[in-house]
Amino acid sequence: SGRIPQILLPTPEAVLAAFWSLASDGSLAHHIWASARRTLTGFALSASLGIGLGLLFAGHGAARRTGHLLMEAIRVTPPLSLVPLLILWLGIDEAPKVAIVFLSSFFRST
């Protein structure tokens, strides 16, 4: 209807044109694969560590008592609030993106 500026909300035609442009030159598949790779890497790391810690905590009471407080302290911190720190610590490339996926999925697998 034109009530919202196109800079804020592009028209469906503009979105479709951009989609076809990205799909036809192959860059859409490249970007999808990059996002999927980050997601799968972060989830695989979190699942591996989560399952490993779960087995450790289930088998050793001392490890469970020691690790429980640390896990609870980290669990209540929202992963998105750590983005500035992760960028400072890990740089701007792939590592902080994988770390956010790791932190977001880790407490779902423990």
N, C-alpha and C positions, 0 to 999 in steps of 0.2 A: 504494500500500500504506500510505501515511501515515507511513512511516519518515523521510521528508525533509520538513521544514516547508514549507508552501505559500509562505511569503515567499521561500524560496530557490529552489524549483522548483514553479511552479504546476501544477495538474492539467491534463491535456489538455482537459477540459471548460471550464476557466477561460480557457485560451488560445483555444479556438474561440469562446467567447462574446465575448472581447475583439476577436478578428478580425472577427466579424460586426458588432459594434458600430461599429468603425472603418470597415469597408467600407460599411455602410449609411448613415452620415452623411457620407461623402465624404472624411473626413480621411485615410484610408489612401492614397487616390490622391494627395492633396496631399503627403503625406510621401514617398511613392515618387518623385514628380516632383522634389521638393526634393533628394533624395539623388542621383537620376539627373543633375540639372542640375550639382551639385557635381562629380560624377565625370566627366561629359563635359567640363566646363570645364577641370578640372585636367589631364585627359588631352590635350585639344586644345592647351593651352598647352605641355605637356611635349613632345608630338610635334612641334609647330612649332619650338620651340627646339632640340630634339634633332636634327631633320632639318637645320635651318639650320646648327647647329654641325658636324654630320657633313659637310655639303657644304663648309663653310669649312675644316675640318681636312683633308679629302681634297684640296682644291685648293691649300692653302698650308702648306708644311712648317714655316715659322716659327710660324704660328698653332697648328699641331699640337703643336710642341715646347713652346710657351708654355702652352697650355691643358691639356696632358696632366696635368701635376702638379696643377693646380687641380682638374681633374675627378676625379682619383683621390683627392685629399684629401676632397672633398665626398662621393664615392661610398661611402666606408667608414663614414660617419656614418649610423646608423639613423634614418630619418625620424621614427619615433615618439619618439625621444629629444629631438627638437626641438620637441615640442608645447608645453612651457612657454614656451620662447623665442618661438615663433610667436604664442602668445596675448599675450605682453607686447608684441611688436613690432606685431602686426596687429589686436589687439583680439579680441573674443569672437564676432563675427558670422560671416560667410561666409568671409572671407579666410583665416584659418588652416586651415579645413577644405579649401578648394581648394588651399592650399599643401601640405598633407600628401599629397593625391592627386597633385599635381604632383611633389613630391619622390619619392614612391613609384614613379611611373611614368617619371620622366625618364631614369633610367639603364637602362631597358628599351628606350628608343627611340634611345639614342645608340650 
